[in-house]
Amino acid sequence: MPLHRTLALNGAVGFGIAALFVIALIETDPGGIGRLLVGPAGGALPIAMLWFFSGIVFGSAQFAAAVAFASRPEDAGRGGFPLRPQPILVPVRVRGHRRF
């Protein structure tokens, strides 16, 4: 799947999760935050901002998880990082000066 399509899909999932998060936050009203957001002084702007910024956070986390789980075990050994680091022997010249 192309990168822009993956990013858009994971962003949409993140904003959907953010909508559920904001609804759950308003419904459960922990510490009175739901009344503060829905109250007469709140309006729609704080709820929209909470949804937008939570959507950015959840979308980024969703994209990071998708990238982290993108590699498959059958891809091992075809480039990228090896599963087990192998030591590389490098010859080093030593000058003939001994100290005791």
N, C-alpha and C positions, 0 to 999 in steps of 0.2 A: 504494500500500500504506500503511495507517495507520502512524503513528509507533511505537506500542507493538509492533506485529507486526514491523516492521523491526528494532527494538531487540532483541526476543527472538530473531529469526532470526540476527542478527549476533552476539549473545551466545552462542548455541548453537554457531555456527561457531567463535568464538573459544575456547570451552572445549574443543571438539574438537581444535583446533590445539594448545591447551595440553596436552591429554592426550598427543598425539603428541610434543610437545616434552619432556615429563617422561619418557616411555618412552625416547626417543632419548638423553636425558641420562643415564638409569640404564644403558642398554645400552652406550653408548660410554665411559662412566666417565672424562670428562676431569678430570685432576688428582685423581682418587680420590673425586669427589663421589658417584658411583653407589654405591660401597662404603659411604660414610658414610651415605647415605640408607637403604640396604637393610640395613645392619649391625644387630647385635643391640641396640645402644643407640638406633637410629633409630626403629623402629616405623613405624606408618602415619601418625602426625600430621605429621611433616615433609613427607612425600610429598603428603599431602592439602593442606597449606598451600601448598606450591610449586605444585601444580596449580590451586588456587583463585586465588591471586594472579596467576599467569601467565594464567589464564583471564580475569581482569578486564582485564589489560593487552592481551591479544590480542583480546578482544571489543571493547574500546574502540577499538583500532586498526582493526579490521574495520568498526565503525560509522562511524568518521571517514572511512575510504576510501569507504564507501558513500555518505555524504553529499557528499563531495568530487566523486565521479563521477556524482552524481544529475542534474546539469544536462546538457541535450542541446543541440547546436548549433541545432536548429530552435526552441528556446525563446528564442533571442536576440531582444531587442527587445520582449519581452512583460513587462516589469517586471524587477525585480532590478537587477543592475549591468550597465551597457552594456559592450559588448566594447571600445570605444575611448572613453576619456573625452573629452567635448566641452567646450571652454572656454565659460564663461558670462560675458558682458560685463555689468558692473555699473557704472551711472553714479555718479560720485563728484563731489561739489561741492568746489571749491577756492576758498578765500578769496583775495581780491585783495591779497596781501602778498608782494612779491618781495624776495629778498635776493641781493646780488651779492658 
